[in-house]
Amino acid sequence: MLDATTPATRPVNPRFSSGPCAKIPHFSLDMLAGAPLGRSHRHAVGKTKLAQAIDLTREVLGVPADYRIGIVPGSDTGAVEMAMWTMLGARPVEMLAWESFGEGWVTDAVKQLKLDATVRKADYGHIVDLAQVDFDRDVVFTWNGTTSGVRVPDGDAIPADRAGLTICDATSAAFAMDLPWDKLDVVTFSWQKVLGGEGAHGVLILSPRAVERLETFTPDRPLPKIFRLTKGGKLIEGIFKGETINTPSMLCVEDYIVALEWAKSIGGLKGLIARADANAQAVADFVARHDWIENLAVDPATASTTSVCLRFTDARIRDGEAFAKAVARRLEKEGVAFDIGAYRDAPAGLRIWCGSTVETADVAALMPWIEWAFQAELSAQG
């Protein structure tokens, strides 16, 4: 039998899900008392709250003043779809994919929009060679692969004088990574990720170049009402001032505002990035000390600091998928880690959310439990 001594310290908060993610530290429902429940989102009180959420988003993320920020339906998926359906087709397109959500955007572009797109894919743990991408085409990509644990290291490969638009799904990157706004024309995210908000709402950020595309290009496809961003050839500016396309949850908006105010209290974007970096480093330090587990990201420069994906490498493991699932179940049963199994389409392993709402002390406390569960499952193999 292997030594499987139960660790002495437990994470205070065992919530390491990659979405919806852990709430902000010390969260309580009392914090949402200011939500205008039972009031119209089109009344001044609702519009004021929505405008406040937009203004705080701009402040915390450092979004340029001439970029529009809108709250849209359908979570991050809705925001990405909205951009693709309204903007793609004006120029040749390149679709980049290195995880399941990027693969989903490829399917939409090729099979639903029926675009003759150049598709570049990388296996899990890698990203494509960005030096080979033609940014004079419209390029769609994820900044951080939520299901693969890899990210774009920086925006250096994106030319400032590109002719195409860059459409970036940044849902597990926004608020935890430094996004180069001058290199990004469309940015989408859901606040359920790094800020631990509630689901169903997306955020769509447009550069002036993206707005120009919307106002000069009419796609030859029908657009559902919730995708329509223009009227009479002009941007519907109200969407980017809090006049949402459909009814938002004012409770969720209030929760987002509370999280943004918390972000400001810890130093804004720099504070948020520092927390995520520290969490990811706690996992990296553990991995460096053990030869039976490794980061799914092959190149440390592209390793995610939010959705950290790990795989077991011990030769004694007979069935990698069953083993990884058993480890995750054992940790959940002990109440020390919830929802850390690898994404269903990803290689077998663990996925630990290290976003900014997670406490580093909890990540550090989880690591010995992973070793405990690993040893226990090896013993259980017989």
PyMOL commands that set and color helices and strands:
alter all, ss='L'
color gray80, all
select helices_A, chain A and resi 29-32+44-61+75-87+100-112+130-132+181-183+208-216+225-227+237-241+250-265+268-288+300-302+320-333+360-380
alter helices_A, ss='H'
color red, helices_A
select strands_A, chain A and resi 68-73+93-97+118-121+138-142+144-145+150-151+166-169+186-189+201-206+230-231+234-235+293-295+307-312+350-353
alter strands_A, ss='S'
color yellow, strands_A
deselect
rebuild
show_as cartoon
